[in-house]
């Protein structure tokens, strides 16, 4: 009796699975970088000269000065998005495996990153309490989603290297939490003083760019 062996078409070598996971993770990162780049580019569309009743005969200083709030809003959001991009890059530096839940969490994160130009436009156009809360809330959600993404990927070393220490996982988690915590605190401060809330955003940004210094104390 001849024994016929059935080929296992569904079996894939572990190296092949690792290759496809790497490809999927690379595509996720490239897509994320593209969304960050587009969000930063869209910010500049909010910077435009005020509409006047009639075209001025020459460039007038008051007209140019009227664009200062929009320029400041552009600069602030540019650096905040840049800081979150660096945090995203730092987070994915330690993620070496891919799954669909990670992709969905990253999509939700990018959903709010792409939204930043809208609350920026509202903030520079009105600057009232509602505008400040909308802006700070959007940036808080972005930071919290990045924190959730990291907690999911690092829990029991689900998607990070097994050799990554618990101390390093905690440090990265704390560093990712600084931004959203600062923006969340600024919402409460805004009810007392809007300028003080805006100063809080600057402090958050300064802390973000000084991550290497702060990580020594975490």
C-alpha positions as CSV (number, residue, x, y, z in Angstrom):
1,X,0.0,0.0,0.0
2,X,1.4,3.3,-1.1
3,X,1.2,6.1,1.5
4,X,0.3,9.4,0.0
5,X,1.5,12.4,1.9
6,X,-0.5,15.6,1.6
7,X,1.5,18.7,1.2
8,X,1.0,21.3,3.9
9,X,0.3,24.3,1.8
10,X,-0.7,26.4,4.8
11,X,2.6,26.0,6.6
12,X,5.0,28.9,6.2
13,X,8.6,28.9,7.5
14,X,9.1,31.1,10.5
15,X,11.6,33.2,8.6
16,X,8.9,33.9,6.0
17,X,6.4,35.0,8.6
18,X,9.0,37.3,10.2
19,X,9.7,38.8,6.7
20,X,6.1,39.6,6.1
21,X,5.7,41.0,9.6
22,X,8.7,43.3,8.9
23,X,7.2,44.4,5.6
24,X,3.9,45.2,7.3
25,X,5.6,47.1,10.1
26,X,7.7,49.1,7.6
27,X,4.6,50.0,5.6
28,X,2.8,51.1,8.8
29,X,5.8,53.4,9.7
30,X,6.0,54.8,6.2
31,X,2.3,55.6,6.2
32,X,2.6,57.2,9.6
33,X,5.4,59.4,8.4
34,X,3.3,60.5,5.4
35,X,0.4,61.5,7.6
36,X,2.7,63.5,9.9
37,X,4.2,65.3,6.9
38,X,0.8,66.1,5.4
39,X,-0.5,67.4,8.8
40,X,2.5,69.7,9.1
41,X,2.1,70.9,5.6
42,X,-1.6,71.7,6.0
43,X,-0.8,74.0,8.9
44,X,0.6,76.6,6.6
45,X,-2.7,76.9,4.7
46,X,-4.0,78.7,7.8
47,X,-1.4,81.4,7.4
48,X,-2.9,83.9,5.0
49,X,-3.3,87.7,4.7
50,X,-6.5,89.1,6.2
51,X,-9.3,89.8,3.6
52,X,-9.6,93.5,3.1
53,X,-12.4,95.6,1.5
54,X,-10.1,96.8,-1.2
55,X,-6.7,95.8,-2.4
56,X,-4.0,97.9,-0.6
57,X,-1.8,100.0,-2.8
58,X,1.2,98.7,-1.0
59,X,2.2,96.3,1.7
60,X,1.1,97.8,5.0
61,X,2.6,96.9,8.4
62,X,-0.7,96.6,10.2
63,X,-1.9,94.0,7.6
64,X,1.3,92.0,8.1
65,X,1.0,92.3,11.9
66,X,-2.5,90.8,11.7
67,X,-1.0,87.5,10.6
68,X,1.2,87.2,13.7
69,X,-1.3,85.1,15.7
70,X,-1.6,82.7,12.8
71,X,2.1,82.5,12.4
72,X,2.5,81.8,16.1
73,X,-0.2,79.1,15.9
74,X,1.6,77.6,12.9
75,X,4.9,77.5,14.7
76,X,3.4,76.0,17.9
77,X,1.5,73.2,16.1
78,X,4.5,72.6,13.8
79,X,6.8,71.9,16.8
80,X,4.1,70.0,18.7
81,X,3.4,67.7,15.7
82,X,7.2,67.3,15.3
83,X,7.6,66.4,19.0
84,X,4.8,63.7,18.6
85,X,6.5,62.5,15.5
86,X,9.8,62.0,17.4
87,X,7.9,60.3,20.2
88,X,6.2,58.0,17.6
89,X,9.6,57.3,16.0
90,X,11.1,56.5,19.4
91,X,8.2,54.2,20.3
92,X,8.4,52.2,17.1
93,X,12.2,51.9,17.4
94,X,11.5,49.2,20.0
95,X,8.5,47.5,18.2
96,X,9.8,44.7,16.1
97,X,6.6,42.7,15.4
98,X,3.2,43.5,13.8
99,X,-0.4,42.6,14.4
100,X,-3.8,44.1,13.3
101,X,-4.6,45.6,16.7
102,X,-1.3,47.6,16.5
103,X,-2.4,48.8,13.1
104,X,-5.8,49.9,14.3
105,X,-4.4,51.7,17.3
106,X,-1.9,53.5,15.1
107,X,-4.8,54.5,12.7
108,X,-6.7,56.0,15.6
109,X,-3.6,57.9,16.6
110,X,-3.0,59.2,13.1
111,X,-6.7,60.2,12.9
112,X,-6.1,62.9,15.5
113,X,-2.7,63.9,14.2
114,X,-4.3,64.7,10.8
115,X,-7.0,66.7,12.7
116,X,-4.5,69.2,14.3
117,X,-4.7,71.8,11.6
118,X,-8.4,72.3,12.4
119,X,-8.1,73.1,16.1
120,X,-5.1,75.2,15.2
121,X,-7.2,77.3,12.8
122,X,-9.9,77.7,15.4
123,X,-7.4,78.7,18.0
124,X,-5.8,81.4,15.9
125,X,-9.1,82.7,14.7
126,X,-10.9,83.0,18.0
127,X,-8.5,82.3,20.9
128,X,-11.3,82.0,23.4
129,X,-11.9,79.3,26.1
130,X,-13.6,76.9,23.7
131,X,-10.8,77.2,21.2
132,X,-8.2,76.6,23.8
133,X,-10.0,73.5,25.2
134,X,-10.5,72.1,21.7
135,X,-6.8,72.5,20.9
136,X,-5.5,71.1,24.2
137,X,-8.0,68.2,24.1
138,X,-6.9,67.2,20.6
139,X,-3.3,67.1,21.6
140,X,-4.1,65.2,24.9
141,X,-5.9,62.5,22.9
142,X,-3.0,62.1,20.5
143,X,-0.6,61.6,23.4
144,X,-2.9,59.2,25.2
145,X,-3.4,57.1,22.1
146,X,0.4,56.9,21.7
147,X,0.7,55.8,25.3
148,X,-2.0,53.1,24.8
149,X,-0.2,51.9,21.7
150,X,3.0,51.5,23.6
151,X,1.3,49.8,26.5
152,X,-0.3,47.3,24.1
153,X,2.9,46.6,22.3
154,X,5.1,46.3,25.4
155,X,2.7,44.4,27.6
156,X,4.3,41.0,28.3
157,X,6.8,41.9,25.5
158,X,4.0,41.3,23.0
159,X,5.6,43.2,20.1
160,X,8.9,44.3,21.5
161,X,12.1,42.4,22.0
162,X,12.1,39.9,24.9
163,X,15.4,41.3,26.1
164,X,13.9,44.8,26.5
165,X,14.1,45.5,30.2
166,X,11.1,46.4,32.3
167,X,12.9,49.5,33.4
168,X,13.2,50.7,29.8
169,X,9.5,49.9,29.1
170,X,8.5,52.0,32.1
171,X,10.8,54.9,31.2
172,X,9.4,55.0,27.6
173,X,5.9,54.9,29.1
174,X,6.6,57.8,31.4
175,X,8.2,59.9,28.6
176,X,5.2,59.3,26.4
177,X,2.8,60.4,29.2
178,X,4.5,63.8,29.8
179,X,2.9,65.5,26.7
180,X,-0.7,64.5,27.2
181,X,-0.5,65.1,30.9
182,X,0.7,68.6,30.3
183,X,-2.0,69.4,27.7
184,X,-4.6,67.9,30.0
185,X,-3.5,70.1,32.9
186,X,-3.6,73.2,30.6
187,X,-7.4,72.6,30.1
188,X,-8.0,73.2,33.8
189,X,-5.6,76.2,33.8
190,X,-7.5,77.7,30.9
191,X,-10.6,78.2,33.0
192,X,-8.5,80.5,35.2
193,X,-6.2,82.1,32.6
194,X,-6.0,81.4,28.9
195,X,-2.4,82.9,28.6
196,X,-1.2,80.7,31.4
197,X,-2.6,77.7,29.6
198,X,-0.7,78.7,26.5
199,X,2.4,79.0,28.5
200,X,1.9,75.5,29.7
201,X,2.0,74.3,26.1
202,X,5.3,75.9,25.6
203,X,6.6,74.2,28.8
204,X,5.3,70.9,27.4
205,X,7.2,71.5,24.2
206,X,10.4,72.4,26.0
207,X,10.2,69.2,28.1
208,X,9.6,67.3,24.9
209,X,12.7,68.5,23.2
210,X,14.8,67.9,26.3
211,X,13.8,64.2,26.5
212,X,17.4,63.1,26.7
213,X,18.0,65.2,29.8
214,X,14.8,64.2,31.5
215,X,15.3,60.5,30.9
216,X,18.3,60.5,33.2
217,X,15.9,61.3,36.1
218,X,13.1,58.9,35.1
